[in-house]
Amino acid sequence: MMKKRVLSLTGVFAGAALCLVLTSGCASTWNPLVRWNSKNRVDTLMITGNYAESRVLADLGHLKSRQPILLICSGQDGTETICWVSHGRDAKIIQTERFEEYVKFLTARRIVVIGDERYVPRKYVEMIRDDFPVLVLDSTDWDKNAHALGDLLKYRRLPKDYGKCMSRVVAAYAGHPVPSDRTAGSAPVLPATPPPAAAE
């Protein structure tokens, strides 16, 4: 079984070209209550952890649907950082203690949690479960998770695109060139060690 791989905050996978590129990382702490209005209404909010399997799936869904992601990043010292990824905006860090307030303010029609509690700690799901329809995609078969998210976002090619992206991530880990008919961007360094709680 492939171990979870931690992705750099700067890593993002381009769905159209299906190759790994880099974008600007999370910058300053952000208060989403500022400069936000009804036209920004969220249909599907994706919440996931900063690991290859879940992050690539969320990124592809985000690039196709333009729906936002809350990315929960766990440090080796046990600290957590939450990064807000929204279409057309630089990624921003939000305060972890205001997670529930931010989610409620966004009034998403539904929330999709990608990955089990190793990817998204249970406490975050419990904070929002009573207020929103929450769907947790927690199969250990990531192809099944890709099919489920593809159905939700009406993105039929998602399972195929996801498989291609993940094969390139695996190749990058192994030190092999990323196969593509286009020039791939530089791959970030991706530590392969999961958090202690996720070790098998």
Sequence and secondary structure as in RCSB ss.txt:
>XXXX:A:sequence
MMKKRVLSLTGVFAGAALCLVLTSGCASTWNPLVRWNSKNRVDTLMITGNYAESRVLADLGHLKSRQPILLICSG
QDGTETICWVSHGRDAKIIQTERFEEYVKFLTARRIVVIGDERYVPRKYVEMIRDDFPVLVLDSTDWDKNAHALG
DLLKYRRLPKDYGKCMSRVVAAYAGHPVPSDRTAGSAPVLPATPPPAAAE
>XXXX:A:secstr
     B  TTEEEETTTTEEEE     SB  TTTT  GGG  SEEEEEESBHHHHHHHHHHHHHH   EEEEEE 
TTS EEEEEE TTS  EEE GGGHHHHHHHHT SEEEEES TTTS HHHHHHHTTTS EEEE  S HHHHHHHHH
HHHT TTHHHHHHHHHHHHHHHHTT     SS             GGG  
